[in-house]
Amino acid sequence: MSCTIPRTYPKEEEEEEEEIVRSNGWMRWMDDRSGKFYFQEESTGKTQWEEPEGWNLGKEKQDDVEDEVKEDTGQTLDKLEEQEERREREEMDAERQRQKQEEEEEEEMQRQQ
């Protein structure tokens, strides 16, 4: 008597699908790098960081989103936004410093001529 043993294969890990949040013709997504939300207009595909006019999630939905962000990142949404703002300020400061250095080098070259 022979029997066939079915082969089992490990299941592939399913990727979590990001819930699409919509309001007034816009979709909200989270930027993986910064953890900050950005918005995409459904009809045009245009994206922007600022909440579009008329965007309204409602308090309960906003709380759910903030809980999800904290679960994913270990930080509150406010903390992530503070970090992003600080990073942007640091980048702007570094750019100003580079520009100042370039100007000083250019002035030095002009004096040497």
N, CA, C and O atoms as a Tinker XYZ file with bonds, in Angstrom:
   452  protein
     1  N      0.843000   -1.169000    0.000000    73     2
     2  CA     0.000000    0.000000    0.000000    64     1     3
     3  C      0.888000    1.232000    0.000000    63     2     4     5
     4  O      1.789000    1.349000    0.831000    81     3
     5  N      0.652000    2.116000   -0.888000    73     3     6
     6  CA     1.430000    3.345000   -0.942000    64     5     7
     7  C      0.535000    4.525000   -0.631000    63     6     8     9
     8  O     -0.665000    4.523000   -0.907000    81     7
     9  N      1.138000    5.495000   -0.068000    73     7    10
    10  CA     0.368000    6.712000    0.191000    64     9    11
    11  C      1.199000    7.895000   -0.265000    63    10    12    13
    12  O      2.429000    7.849000   -0.272000    81    11
    13  N      0.530000    8.914000   -0.631000    73    11    14
    14  CA     1.197000   10.124000   -1.081000    64    13    15
    15  C      1.120000   11.163000    0.027000    63    14    16    17
    16  O      0.048000   11.487000    0.540000    81    15
    17  N      2.272000   11.662000    0.371000    73    15    18
    18  CA     2.322000   12.705000    1.388000    64    17    19
    19  C      2.355000   14.038000    0.665000    63    18    20    21
    20  O      3.267000   14.310000   -0.116000    81    19
    21  N      1.385000   14.842000    0.922000    73    19    22
    22  CA     1.375000   16.141000    0.229000    64    21    23
    23  C      2.553000   16.993000    0.665000    63    22    24    25
    24  O      2.929000   17.026000    1.836000    81    23
    25  N      3.113000   17.669000   -0.298000    73    23    26
    26  CA     4.211000   18.590000    0.000000    64    25    27
    27  C      3.636000   19.900000    0.491000    63    26    28    29
    28  O      2.637000   20.402000   -0.024000    81    27
    29  N      4.279000   20.428000    1.479000    73    27    30
    30  CA     3.861000   21.750000    1.949000    64    29    31
    31  C      5.019000   22.710000    1.734000    63    30    32    33
    32  O      6.177000   22.365000    1.968000    81    31
    33  N      4.717000   23.845000    1.313000    73    31    34
    34  CA     5.711000   24.884000    1.065000    64    33    35
    35  C      5.470000   26.007000    2.054000    63    34    36    37
    36  O      4.327000   26.308000    2.398000    81    35
    37  N      6.547000   26.624000    2.508000    73    35    38
    38  CA     6.334000   27.746000    3.434000    64    37    39
    39  C      5.592000   28.869000    2.723000    63    38    40    41
    40  O      5.837000   29.170000    1.554000    81    39
    41  N      4.702000   29.459000    3.453000    73    39    42
    42  CA     3.958000   30.589000    2.889000    64    41    43
    43  C      4.878000   31.788000    2.778000    63    42    44    45
    44  O      5.696000   32.051000    3.659000    81    43
    45  N      4.731000   32.499000    1.691000    73    43    46
    46  CA     5.492000   33.737000    1.548000    64    45    47
    47  C      4.909000   34.748000    2.513000    63    46    48    49
    48  O      3.698000   34.812000    2.725000    81    47
    49  N      5.803000   35.538000    3.092000    73    47    50
    50  CA     5.313000   36.569000    3.988000    64    49    51
    51  C      4.504000   37.569000    3.199000    63    50    52    53
    52  O      4.928000   38.074000    2.160000    81    51
    53  N      3.338000   37.838000    3.718000    73    51    54
    54  CA     2.484000   38.808000    3.044000    64    53    55
    55  C      2.890000   40.204000    3.486000    63    54    56    57
    56  O      3.058000   40.475000    4.675000    81    55
    57  N      3.041000   41.074000    2.515000    73    55    58
    58  CA     3.370000   42.455000    2.841000    64    57    59
    59  C      2.108000   43.142000    3.334000    63    58    60    61
    60  O      1.014000   42.928000    2.813000    81    59
    61  N      2.290000   43.963000    4.341000    73    59    62
    62  CA     1.154000   44.729000    4.824000    64    61    63
    63  C      0.774000   45.756000    3.782000    63    62    64    65
    64  O      1.616000   46.483000    3.255000    81    63
    65  N     -0.509000   45.799000    3.498000    73    63    66
    66  CA    -0.977000   46.806000    2.554000    64    65    67
    67  C     -1.264000   48.079000    3.322000    63    66    68    69
    68  O     -1.887000   48.055000    4.384000    81    67
    69  N     -0.806000   49.182000    2.776000    73    67    70
    70  CA    -1.049000   50.469000    3.409000    64    69    71
    71  C     -2.496000   50.864000    3.168000    63    70    72    73
    72  O     -2.977000   50.850000    2.035000    81    71
    73  N     -3.173000   51.212000    4.235000    73    71    74
    74  CA    -4.548000   51.653000    4.103000    64    73    75
    75  C     -4.555000   53.013000    3.424000    63    74    76    77
    76  O     -3.832000   53.926000    3.821000    81    75
    77  N     -5.373000   53.130000    2.405000    73    75    78
    78  CA    -5.466000   54.401000    1.693000    64    77    79
    79  C     -6.526000   55.253000    2.377000    63    78    80    81
    80  O     -7.688000   54.859000    2.482000    81    79
    81  N     -6.114000   56.409000    2.832000    73    79    82
    82  CA    -7.023000   57.344000    3.483000    64    81    83
    83  C     -7.394000   58.393000    2.455000    63    82    84    85
    84  O     -6.525000   59.009000    1.838000    81    83
    85  N     -8.702000   58.591000    2.274000    73    83    86
    86  CA    -9.186000   59.521000    1.249000    64    85    87
    87  C    -10.094000   60.577000    1.871000    63    86    88    89
    88  O    -10.803000   60.325000    2.846000    81    87
    89  N    -10.049000   61.769000    1.274000    73    87    90
    90  CA   -10.954000   62.841000    1.667000    64    89    91
    91  C    -10.990000   63.872000    0.552000    63    90    92    93
    92  O     -9.944000   64.333000    0.094000    81    91
    93  N    -12.165000   64.227000    0.123000    73    91    94
    94  CA   -12.371000   65.295000   -0.876000    64    93    95
    95  C    -11.496000   65.157000   -2.120000    63    94    96    97
    96  O    -10.939000   66.147000   -2.595000    81    95
    97  N    -11.370000   63.948000   -2.646000    73    95    98
    98  CA   -10.620000   63.760000   -3.888000    64    97    99
    99  C     -9.116000   63.653000   -3.710000    63    98   100   101
   100  O     -8.376000   63.666000   -4.693000    81    99
   101  N     -8.658000   63.548000   -2.478000    73    99   102
   102  CA    -7.236000   63.421000   -2.184000    64   101   103
   103  C     -6.974000   62.118000   -1.443000    63   102   104   105
   104  O     -7.846000   61.613000   -0.737000    81   103
   105  N     -5.778000   61.580000   -1.603000    73   103   106
   106  CA    -5.344000   60.402000   -0.854000    64   105   107
   107  C     -4.146000   60.808000   -0.004000    63   106   108   109
   108  O     -3.350000   61.664000   -0.391000    81   107
   109  N     -4.035000   60.180000    1.154000    73   107   110
   110  CA    -2.905000   60.484000    2.032000    64   109   111
   111  C     -2.003000   59.258000    2.110000    63   110   112   113
   112  O     -2.466000   58.129000    2.268000    81   111
   113  N     -0.689000   59.515000    1.993000    73   111   114
   114  CA     0.313000   58.463000    2.051000    64   113   115
   115  C      1.366000   58.850000    3.078000    63   114   116   117
   116  O      1.483000   60.021000    3.441000    81   115
   117  N      2.129000   57.875000    3.544000    73   115   118
   118  CA     3.224000   58.180000    4.462000    64   117   119
   119  C      4.544000   57.992000    3.721000    63   118   120   121
   120  O      4.763000   56.977000    3.058000    81   119
   121  N      5.412000   58.984000    3.845000    73   119   122
   122  CA     6.748000   58.920000    3.277000    64   121   123
   123  C      7.587000   57.992000    4.155000    63   122   124   125
   124  O      7.735000   58.231000    5.354000    81   123
   125  N      8.138000   56.925000    3.552000    73   123   126
   126  CA     8.898000   55.942000    4.318000    64   125   127
   127  C     10.122000   56.546000    4.988000    63   126   128   129
   128  O     10.465000   56.168000    6.109000    81   127
   129  N     10.778000   57.471000    4.319000    73   127   130
   130  CA    12.016000   58.034000    4.849000    64   129   131
   131  C     11.787000   58.925000    6.063000    63   130   132   133
   132  O     12.484000   58.818000    7.072000    81   131
   133  N     10.799000   59.805000    5.947000    73   131   134
   134  CA    10.594000   60.790000    7.011000    64   133   135
   135  C      9.502000   60.393000    8.003000    63   134   136   137
   136  O      9.456000   60.900000    9.124000    81   135
   137  N      8.630000   59.487000    7.583000    73   135   138
   138  CA     7.494000   59.157000    8.438000    64   137   139
   139  C      6.407000   60.222000    8.390000    63   138   140   141
   140  O      5.438000   60.172000    9.148000    81   139
   141  N      6.578000   61.180000    7.495000    73   139   142
   142  CA     5.647000   62.300000    7.382000    64   141   143
   143  C      4.606000   61.982000    6.303000    63   142   144   145
   144  O      4.910000   61.313000    5.315000    81   143
   145  N      3.383000   62.467000    6.501000    73   143   146
   146  CA     2.335000   62.255000    5.511000    64   145   147
   147  C      2.476000   63.240000    4.358000    63   146   148   149
   148  O      2.875000   64.390000    4.545000    81   147
   149  N      2.139000   62.763000    3.159000    73   147   150
   150  CA     1.982000   63.656000    2.026000    64   149   151
   151  C      0.663000   63.319000    1.349000    63   150   152   153
   152  O      0.074000   62.273000    1.619000    81   151
   153  N      0.202000   64.189000    0.483000    73   151   154
   154  CA    -1.130000   64.081000   -0.086000    64   153   155
   155  C     -1.056000   64.044000   -1.599000    63   154   156   157
   156  O     -0.241000   64.735000   -2.212000    81   155
   157  N     -1.921000   63.225000   -2.200000    73   155   158
   158  CA    -1.945000   63.079000   -3.654000    64   157   159
   159  C     -3.366000   63.296000   -4.148000    63   158   160   161
   160  O     -4.309000   62.654000   -3.684000    81   159
   161  N     -3.501000   64.216000   -5.101000    73   159   162
   162  CA    -4.809000   64.478000   -5.680000    64   161   163
   163  C     -5.130000   63.342000   -6.650000    63   162   164   165
   164  O     -4.348000   63.053000   -7.556000    81   163
   165  N     -6.280000   62.704000   -6.456000    73   163   166
   166  CA    -6.614000   61.522000   -7.258000    64   165   167
   167  C     -6.766000   61.840000   -8.741000    63   166   168   169
   168  O     -6.339000   61.046000   -9.580000    81   167
   169  N     -7.351000   62.960000   -9.080000    73   167   170
   170  CA    -7.635000   63.252000  -10.487000    64   169   171
   171  C     -6.398000   63.642000  -11.286000    63   170   172   173
   172  O     -6.326000   63.375000  -12.486000    81   171
   173  N     -5.418000   64.277000  -10.628000    73   171   174
   174  CA    -4.246000   64.767000  -11.367000    64   173   175
   175  C     -2.954000   64.026000  -11.029000    63   174   176   177
   176  O     -1.999000   64.050000  -11.805000    81   175
   177  N     -2.925000   63.368000   -9.870000    73   175   178
   178  CA    -1.687000   62.722000   -9.424000    64   177   179
   179  C     -0.733000   63.679000   -8.728000    63   178   180   181
   180  O      0.331000   63.265000   -8.267000    81   179
   181  N     -1.102000   64.968000   -8.646000    73   179   182
   182  CA    -0.268000   65.983000   -7.990000    64   181   183
   183  C     -0.068000   65.616000   -6.531000    63   182   184   185
   184  O     -0.997000   65.154000   -5.868000    81   183
   185  N      1.159000   65.822000   -6.021000    73   183   186
   186  CA     1.441000   65.540000   -4.610000    64   185   187
   187  C      1.898000   66.812000   -3.914000    63   186   188   189
   188  O      2.430000   67.731000   -4.536000    81   187
   189  N      1.673000   66.839000   -2.594000    73   187   190
   190  CA     2.109000   67.972000   -1.774000    64   189   191
   191  C      2.201000   67.526000   -0.327000    63   190   192   193
   192  O      1.567000   66.554000    0.083000    81   191
   193  N      3.005000   68.258000    0.442000    73   191   194
   194  CA     3.183000   67.933000    1.861000    64   193   195
   195  C      2.055000   68.497000    2.708000    63   194   196   197
   196  O      1.674000   67.890000    3.708000    81   195
   197  N      1.517000   69.642000    2.328000    73   195   198
   198  CA     0.509000   70.309000    3.138000    64   197   199
   199  C     -0.849000   69.642000    2.935000    63   198   200   201
   200  O     -1.159000   69.139000    1.855000    81   199
   201  N     -1.652000   69.653000    4.005000    73   199   202
   202  CA    -3.007000   69.134000    3.877000    64   201   203
   203  C     -3.754000   69.985000    2.858000    63   202   204   205
   204  O     -3.700000   71.213000    2.924000    81   203
   205  N     -4.453000   69.350000    1.916000    73   203   206
   206  CA    -5.202000   70.132000    0.935000    64   205   207
   207  C     -6.405000   70.811000    1.584000    63   206   208   209
   208  O     -6.900000   70.385000    2.628000    81   207
   209  N     -6.847000   71.858000    0.947000    73   207   210
   210  CA    -8.009000   72.579000    1.452000    64   209   211
   211  C     -9.201000   71.628000    1.512000    63   210   212   213
   212  O     -9.472000   70.896000    0.560000    81   211
   213  N     -9.898000   71.646000    2.621000    73   211   214
   214  CA   -11.075000   70.791000    2.778000    64   213   215
   215  C    -10.763000   69.386000    3.266000    63   214   216   217
   216  O    -11.666000   68.560000    3.402000    81   215
   217  N     -9.484000   69.107000    3.531000    73   215   218
   218  CA    -9.128000   67.772000    4.036000    64   217   219
   219  C     -9.749000   67.592000    5.417000    63   218   220   221
   220  O     -9.619000   68.459000    6.281000    81   219
   221  N    -10.426000   66.459000    5.621000    73   219   222
   222  CA   -11.072000   66.234000    6.902000    64   221   223
   223  C    -11.123000   64.747000    7.189000    63   222   224   225
   224  O    -11.818000   63.992000    6.509000    81   223
   225  N    -10.383000   64.339000    8.195000    73   223   226
   226  CA   -10.388000   62.930000    8.584000    64   225   227
   227  C    -11.395000   62.647000    9.683000    63   226   228   229
   228  O    -11.976000   61.563000    9.740000    81   227
   229  N    -11.592000   63.593000   10.526000    73   227   230
   230  CA   -12.390000   63.348000   11.715000    64   229   231
   231  C    -11.474000   62.928000   12.853000    63   230   232   233
   232  O    -10.446000   62.293000   12.619000    81   231
   233  N    -11.827000   63.267000   14.053000    73   231   234
   234  CA   -10.991000   63.039000   15.232000    64   233   235
   235  C    -10.696000   61.553000   15.443000    63   234   236   237
   236  O     -9.551000   61.194000   15.717000    81   235
   237  N    -11.694000   60.689000   15.324000    73   235   238
   238  CA   -11.491000   59.262000   15.577000    64   237   239
   239  C    -10.499000   58.667000   14.583000    63   238   240   241
   240  O     -9.614000   57.906000   14.975000    81   239
   241  N    -10.635000   59.006000   13.306000    73   239   242
   242  CA    -9.733000   58.485000   12.283000    64   241   243
   243  C     -8.316000   59.009000   12.509000    63   242   244   245
   244  O     -7.349000   58.264000   12.351000    81   243
   245  N     -8.185000   60.287000   12.879000    73   243   246
   246  CA    -6.866000   60.865000   13.144000    64   245   247
   247  C     -6.193000   60.143000   14.306000    63   246   248   249
   248  O     -4.994000   59.868000   14.255000    81   247
   249  N     -6.957000   59.834000   15.355000    73   247   250
   250  CA    -6.408000   59.099000   16.490000    64   249   251
   251  C     -5.922000   57.722000   16.063000    63   250   252   253
   252  O     -4.862000   57.276000   16.501000    81   251
   253  N     -6.696000   57.038000   15.204000    73   251   254
   254  CA    -6.295000   55.718000   14.708000    64   253   255
   255  C     -4.979000   55.810000   13.942000    63   254   256   257
   256  O     -4.095000   54.969000   14.104000    81   255
   257  N     -4.863000   56.827000   13.118000    73   255   258
   258  CA    -3.649000   57.011000   12.313000    64   257   259
   259  C     -2.459000   57.268000   13.227000    63   258   260   261
   260  O     -1.392000   56.685000   13.033000    81   259
   261  N     -2.630000   58.129000   14.218000    73   259   262
   262  CA    -1.525000   58.430000   15.137000    64   261   263
   263  C     -1.109000   57.192000   15.920000    63   262   264   265
   264  O      0.080000   56.983000   16.164000    81   263
   265  N     -2.081000   56.366000   16.317000    73   263   266
   266  CA    -1.755000   55.115000   17.003000    64   265   267
   267  C     -0.948000   54.194000   16.096000    63   266   268   269
   268  O      0.010000   53.560000   16.538000    81   267
   269  N     -1.339000   54.124000   14.827000    73   267   270
   270  CA    -0.634000   53.274000   13.858000    64   269   271
   271  C      0.792000   53.757000   13.638000    63   270   272   273
   272  O      1.720000   52.951000   13.568000    81   271
   273  N      0.968000   55.065000   13.531000    73   271   274
   274  CA     2.303000   55.638000   13.354000    64   273   275
   275  C      3.167000   55.308000   14.561000    63   274   276   277
   276  O      4.324000   54.915000   14.413000    81   275
   277  N      2.608000   55.467000   15.750000    73   275   278
   278  CA     3.374000   55.180000   16.965000    64   277   279
   279  C      3.754000   53.703000   17.018000    63   278   280   281
   280  O      4.867000   53.361000   17.419000    81   279
   281  N      2.837000   52.831000   16.619000    73   279   282
   282  CA     3.119000   51.394000   16.609000    64   281   283
   283  C      4.235000   51.071000   15.614000    63   282   284   285
   284  O      5.122000   50.271000   15.912000    81   283
   285  N      4.193000   51.692000   14.436000    73   283   286
   286  CA     5.186000   51.418000   13.391000    64   285   287
   287  C      6.554000   51.993000   13.711000    63   286   288   289
   288  O      7.575000   51.371000   13.416000    81   287
   289  N      6.582000   53.171000   14.311000    73   287   290
   290  CA     7.850000   53.881000   14.487000    64   289   291
   291  C      8.301000   53.973000   15.934000    63   290   292   293
   292  O      9.468000   54.261000   16.201000    81   291
   293  N      7.405000   53.735000   16.859000    73   291   294
   294  CA     7.733000   53.895000   18.269000    64   293   295
   295  C      7.710000   55.348000   18.714000    63   294   296   297
   296  O      8.104000   55.662000   19.838000    81   295
   297  N      7.252000   56.233000   17.840000    73   295   298
   298  CA     7.232000   57.654000   18.172000    64   297   299
   299  C      5.876000   58.251000   17.824000    63   298   300   301
   300  O      5.140000   57.726000   16.989000    81   299
   301  N      5.569000   59.351000   18.481000    73   299   302
   302  CA     4.317000   60.031000   18.167000    64   301   303
   303  C      4.475000   60.810000   16.871000    63   302   304   305
   304  O      5.583000   61.142000   16.450000    81   303
   305  N      3.343000   61.089000   16.256000    73   303   306
   306  CA     3.348000   61.854000   15.018000    64   305   307
   307  C      3.970000   63.230000   15.237000    63   306   308   309
   308  O      4.727000   63.710000   14.394000    81   307
   309  N      3.655000   63.865000   16.364000    73   307   310
   310  CA     4.237000   65.186000   16.666000    64   309   311
   311  C      5.756000   65.099000   16.738000    63   310   312   313
   312  O      6.453000   65.976000   16.227000    81   311
   313  N      6.273000   64.049000   17.370000    73   311   314
   314  CA     7.720000   63.878000   17.502000    64   313   315
   315  C      8.364000   63.685000   16.133000    63   314   316   317
   316  O      9.421000   64.252000   15.857000    81   315
   317  N      7.726000   62.885000   15.272000    73   315   318
   318  CA     8.259000   62.682000   13.927000    64   317   319
   319  C      8.270000   63.989000   13.137000    63   318   320   321
   320  O      9.218000   64.270000   12.403000    81   319
   321  N      7.216000   64.781000   13.291000    73   319   322
   322  CA     7.161000   66.064000   12.594000    64   321   323
   323  C      8.242000   67.007000   13.106000    63   322   324   325
   324  O      8.855000   67.733000   12.324000    81   323
   325  N      8.480000   66.998000   14.425000    73   323   326
   326  CA     9.553000   67.825000   14.992000    64   325   327
   327  C     10.909000   67.410000   14.413000    63   326   328   329
   328  O     11.724000   68.260000   14.052000    81   327
   329  N     11.141000   66.103000   14.330000    73   327   330
   330  CA    12.408000   65.611000   13.789000    64   329   331
   331  C     12.576000   66.021000   12.334000    63   330   332   333
   332  O     13.670000   66.405000   11.919000    81   331
   333  N     11.504000   65.942000   11.558000    73   331   334
   334  CA    11.573000   66.323000   10.148000    64   333   335
   335  C     11.845000   67.817000   10.018000    63   334   336   337
   336  O     12.643000   68.228000    9.175000    81   335
   337  N     11.192000   68.636000   10.842000    73   335   338
   338  CA    11.430000   70.079000   10.806000    64   337   339
   339  C     12.875000   70.401000   11.176000    63   338   340   341
   340  O     13.505000   71.250000   10.546000    81   339
   341  N     13.404000   69.718000   12.208000    73   339   342
   342  CA    14.789000   69.930000   12.610000    64   341   343
   343  C     15.746000   69.522000   11.488000    63   342   344   345
   344  O     16.722000   70.220000   11.210000    81   343
   345  N     15.459000   68.386000   10.846000    73   343   346
   346  CA    16.303000   67.933000    9.733000    64   345   347
   347  C     16.279000   68.945000    8.581000    63   346   348   349
   348  O     17.310000   69.225000    7.970000    81   347
   349  N     15.094000   69.488000    8.294000    73   347   350
   350  CA    14.985000   70.491000    7.231000    64   349   351
   351  C     15.775000   71.753000    7.591000    63   350   352   353
   352  O     16.461000   72.319000    6.740000    81   351
   353  N     15.679000   72.198000    8.867000    73   351   354
   354  CA    16.455000   73.381000    9.292000    64   353   355
   355  C     17.949000   73.127000    9.171000    63   354   356   357
   356  O     18.698000   73.990000    8.712000    81   355
   357  N     18.381000   71.940000    9.584000    73   355   358
   358  CA    19.807000   71.599000    9.494000    64   357   359
   359  C     20.277000   71.584000    8.042000    63   358   360   361
   360  O     21.374000   72.053000    7.739000    81   359
   361  N     19.452000   71.046000    7.143000    73   359   362
   362  CA    19.803000   71.043000    5.719000    64   361   363
   363  C     19.896000   72.464000    5.177000    63   362   364   365
   364  O     20.795000   72.772000    4.395000    81   363
   365  N     18.967000   73.336000    5.590000    73   363   366
   366  CA    18.991000   74.729000    5.139000    64   365   367
   367  C     20.230000   75.440000    5.680000    63   366   368   369
   368  O     20.874000   76.204000    4.961000    81   367
   369  N     20.560000   75.190000    6.946000    73   367   370
   370  CA    21.755000   75.797000    7.544000    64   369   371
   371  C     23.016000   75.333000    6.812000    63   370   372   373
   372  O     23.908000   76.134000    6.533000    81   371
   373  N     23.084000   74.054000    6.508000    73   371   374
   374  CA    24.246000   73.511000    5.806000    64   373   375
   375  C     24.359000   74.127000    4.411000    63   374   376   377
   376  O     25.460000   74.431000    3.954000    81   375
   377  N     23.225000   74.312000    3.737000    73   375   378
   378  CA    23.238000   74.916000    2.403000    64   377   379
   379  C     23.710000   76.374000    2.481000    63   378   380   381
   380  O     24.504000   76.814000    1.650000    81   379
   381  N     23.223000   77.119000    3.474000    73   379   382
   382  CA    23.675000   78.507000    3.643000    64   381   383
   383  C     25.176000   78.557000    3.909000    63   382   384   385
   384  O     25.874000   79.426000    3.386000    81   383
   385  N     25.670000   77.631000    4.719000    73   383   386
   386  CA    27.096000   77.570000    5.028000    64   385   387
   387  C     27.914000   77.287000    3.765000    63   386   388   389
   388  O     28.964000   77.892000    3.548000    81   387
   389  N     27.415000   76.349000    2.927000    73   387   390
   390  CA    28.113000   76.042000    1.663000    64   389   391
   391  C     28.147000   77.266000    0.751000    63   390   392   393
   392  O     29.172000   77.567000    0.138000    81   391
   393  N     27.021000   77.965000    0.667000    73   391   394
   394  CA    26.956000   79.159000   -0.173000    64   393   395
   395  C     27.916000   80.227000    0.327000    63   394   396   397
   396  O     28.607000   80.867000   -0.466000    81   395
   397  N     27.961000   80.419000    1.635000    73   395   398
   398  CA    28.852000   81.412000    2.223000    64   397   399
   399  C     30.305000   81.056000    1.919000    63   398   400   401
   400  O     31.103000   81.926000    1.569000    81   399
   401  N     30.641000   79.783000    2.053000    73   399   402
   402  CA    32.010000   79.348000    1.783000    64   401   403
   403  C     32.370000   79.555000    0.314000    63   402   404   405
   404  O     33.476000   79.993000   -0.002000    81   403
   405  N     31.437000   79.238000   -0.580000    73   403   406
   406  CA    31.684000   79.450000   -2.012000    64   405   407
   407  C     31.909000   80.927000   -2.314000    63   406   408   409
   408  O     32.795000   81.277000   -3.093000    81   407
   409  N     31.097000   81.802000   -1.691000    73   407   410
   410  CA    31.253000   83.240000   -1.898000    64   409   411
   411  C     32.611000   83.719000   -1.402000    63   410   412   413
   412  O     33.273000   84.519000   -2.063000    81   411
   413  N     33.024000   83.224000   -0.232000    73   411   414
   414  CA    34.323000   83.618000    0.316000    64   413   415
   415  C     35.465000   83.145000   -0.583000    63   414   416   417
   416  O     36.433000   83.874000   -0.797000    81   415
   417  N     35.351000   81.927000   -1.106000    73   415   418
   418  CA    36.384000   81.407000   -2.003000    64   417   419
   419  C     36.438000   82.216000   -3.293000    63   418   420   421
   420  O     37.516000   82.484000   -3.825000    81   419
   421  N     35.265000   82.604000   -3.792000    73   419   422
   422  CA    35.216000   83.408000   -5.017000    64   421   423
   423  C     35.831000   84.785000   -4.784000    63   422   424   425
   424  O     36.570000   85.291000   -5.629000    81   423
   425  N     35.522000   85.392000   -3.628000    73   423   426
   426  CA    36.117000   86.693000   -3.299000    64   425   427
   427  C     37.638000   86.576000   -3.191000    63   426   428   429
   428  O     38.368000   87.449000   -3.659000    81   427
   429  N     38.099000   85.514000   -2.584000    73   427   430
   430  CA    39.548000   85.288000   -2.431000    64   429   431
   431  C     40.220000   85.144000   -3.794000    63   430   432   433
   432  O     41.307000   85.675000   -4.021000    81   431
   433  N     39.565000   84.426000   -4.690000    73   431   434
   434  CA    40.134000   84.253000   -6.041000    64   433   435
   435  C     40.180000   85.592000   -6.769000    63   434   436   437
   436  O     41.135000   85.863000   -7.496000    81   435
   437  N     39.171000   86.427000   -6.586000    73   435   438
   438  CA    39.143000   87.735000   -7.249000    64   437   439
   439  C     40.229000   88.643000   -6.682000    63   438   440   441
   440  O     40.836000   89.419000   -7.421000    81   439
   441  N     40.473000   88.553000   -5.397000    73   439   442
   442  CA    41.536000   89.367000   -4.801000    64   441   443
   443  C     42.909000   88.952000   -5.311000    63   442   444   445
   444  O     43.793000   89.789000   -5.489000    81   443
   445  N     43.080000   87.661000   -5.544000    73   443   446
   446  CA    44.372000   87.149000   -6.005000    64   445   447
   447  C     44.674000   87.527000   -7.455000    63   446   448   449
   448  O     45.827000   87.489000   -7.885000    81   447
   449  N     43.656000   87.881000   -8.188000    73   447   450
   450  CA    43.867000   88.202000   -9.613000    64   449   451
   451  C     44.348000   89.595000   -9.814000    63   450   452
   452  O     44.570000   90.014000  -10.950000    81   451
